[in-house]
Amino acid sequence: MTGLVRLAAALGSLIPVAASAQVAPGQTLQQKPYFALYEALGKPENWKIQGSFRPRAEGLGGQFRPAPAPATNDLFSMQTTLFAEYDSGPVRFGGEIFDSRAYFQRRNSNSIATTEVNAFELGQAYLGFDMADVAGLGTVSTLTVGRFTQNVGSRRLIARNQFRNTINAFTGIAYDWENAAKDRLRLFYTLPHYRLPDDRAGILSNSVEWDHEGLDTQLFGGIFTKAGVLGGILEAYGYGLLERDSGSQLEGIQTRDRRLFTPGFRLYRVPKPGQFDHELEMVGQLGVARNTAAITDVTDVPVSAYFVHAEAGYTFKTAWAPRISLHYDHASGDSANPNSYTRFDTLYGARRFDYGPTSLYGAVQRANLISPGIRFEVAPDPDWDAFIDYRSLWLENPTDSFAATSVRDRTGRSGSFAGHQIEGRVRYWLVPRSIVLDSGVAYLLKGDVLRNAPNAPNTGDTIYGYMTTTFFF
């Protein structure tokens, strides 16, 4: 393993080093963080004040990305957040600062971008209107206007990132409704933030630049949640994305001019000791887009893509609460036909909870993927939990690039087998509710595609490790 990770491992018993609290089915931390800053300020009435600081050391060997990506890479990143909200009664005033920085990566690393660096950004600045039962007796309604983050449904399509160093944010309006039976509705119209700076020099120097928001990218839609369906919960949703090149609004940003409609549904049952649980999410995607983001590409082609996630698990009612689960993911890839586009687009979703760590790693995503797998989890007590996960990796279309690797054989002669991924993670509260340690490894045993495709690097299997610690204050 690379030098920075060896150093982090050596210091691990002495210095807490960084992690984020994942929130996903079967992976939720058992203890909620305690925020001491609020009490230190004297518990001011009607205020919420909280923050976090998360350094992370990570390293990767046996690169899977094509040249010029370095064969090995190290990264030390830091994420700081500070949130405050004042509740005046019917109106809440909230804001949050994000500060995401990265150091020590190789200068030719193409895995470090605005996903890791977004220094000193006002990610949230909103007004929240609590409208009580204005939509009917026994209901609760809220309206949020301004800059905000959002976790929607399974978080596979719209999410506030938790492992990734930078955080998705949006400007717009959102309406939330809930009745006494816990049925819920969310409607929203937003302008996703384009993180800046996006140039190589600005990213390497952690430069501070205000993120871009504008009508050139619009995300909108709604999701309805119905409780008590087949022993679980049913979600039905539809999201629209309108995108165009920014032109004079912000020189240099070129897009695929996506105009997509993404409908789907999700049926799930939350894992509990002594019972079976399940999850099925099916998503379609249609519209028009361009095959590339090149300024010379002005041809719209029809989009037809899909994604399926299926999961079944059982949690044993024993002291360690072990859970074993089977997983299956299937996401369409792009065909060789230049007159259509069939690669699934995960929009603004998160993927760590399904496919392993991102950042320097992040080989797997919801695109051109067929992947069955199995996971074993334990949560012996509120202070720690762990899991080990195995996935086999296949291409849905052998002529498209595999998932997030950029490795591609346009002829399809390298086949459809990408390899095996084995991942493990342990989380432990060093100081209960205040400091949590998160350490994990991922091992990618490359298959035919990742070894033999024309642009596949000759670097052997991939090994990745990270050690992180989150300080809540």
Phi, psi and omega in degrees: 000159188287165190300318184296321179291323177298320178296316180298320180295322181293326181270353189304325182283349183252323186234124175297133182234042134119134174190159179250152180278102180291143175234102182203158181308126178079000185233008185289134174301138185284337180250134175280142181298151177251128185253104187284337183300320180300315179290324179296333179273006176089021180050059182301135185296139177070012181250148163241127180222125181200158180205173178209153174225126186226100169274150179218134171250135182210158179208152182224136174232152182071054185310140176260346181280149178293162174302146016266019178302136181292148181295327175230156181204150176234158177205136168239119183237157178223134175234127177236134176231147176219118185241141175215141177216134176247127182255108182271358183126263178282343184235135175247138178247118185229155177201155179210138176257133172251142173220108184239122183225157181219145184219157169074005176288156175296141185295336178264017180287120177264009175264354178254117184211211179289355172286342181244336186237124172198082190284134172045078182237137174278089186285328179230137173200097192221163167248131177244124182254116178270112188255013176049233186259034181299334181267009179139151181298132180085004179254163175229131181231143174223150177233128181242131182229133177128213176266133180202164171258164179206138168252120185238126178058230182285352184075008180281343182241331178216122187206154163271115185296146182237321175275317181302149186286330176256163190236132174295139176218160188218153172243129181166216183221141179221138178241129179238137181224143177212141177253182185294335180275005180072017168288144185224152176223135173230128175238140183207151171224121188219161171246105180299143178281135173262115189287136180229151001285158177242005177271158186300316182296318181294323179291314182295331181263004181053044182293151179263122178210135182296132179295153182267139172220138182186174183289355176292340173223121181232132178234128185209166178153198181201159178219133177245133182244125180245122180277156174073039178250117180052043178075011182212219186229139178246132173242139173228136188209166172207130182236139176247142177229123176242127186219143175211158177301141187289335179057232184288343181296321181204098187300136173102347179270113177246142183230176174271010178049053181288134170229093193241146167241127186235093175268155178188175174215159180217129176240123184212158175231126184292135178299135175216149180302136176081015179213159174280151174228164183208161173206131174224120176234128180233129187228134172250164180209128180214164182145215176221156177197181175249152184294332180222171176265008182297141181296337180276349180272106182240016183261119175279135176234150180292144179253133174213105186219169181203163177211141177225132170235128177232140184210140175220132183216168175217133178253122182281141181270070179230180186300321184269358180048050180294142177232132174242137184216147175255140185231150173213127178234138182218113180233135185290148173250172182277139178277175179280358181282115181288352182266011176209164177226121188234013179275128183291142180246119184277007176059242184245037184274166174258158183222355184302320186290340176264317197239009178099179184300151176256233179054238179297336182264246176067042181289330189253135175212177183277067177200131180047059188219133163233120189211101167276153180198174179219143182226143176235125183236149173224149176218078188299323179203175183296348185272340181203157174211168183201159172207159170229140190222138175234138175224140164264147190236126181226155175270135174288325176230116187291349180265355180259162177292146183280120173045238183257014187277336188070006176279128187212139170241101185296340178276340183080005185287343179281356176089199185239356184267119181264332178141197179237141174238129175240129184226144175221151179212144173229134174238141183212133176280103176295317171235113186311127176068003182237319181225119180241132177263135179228120181227138182207163177224153173222137180234121180251108175273107189290138175262195187304315184296312184286349176258325193248349179300151185306326182256012179288133180286147179269074188236003181078187180292157184262133173236132182224141176216151178216155173220123184224157175219130176255128174258118176264133181220000000 
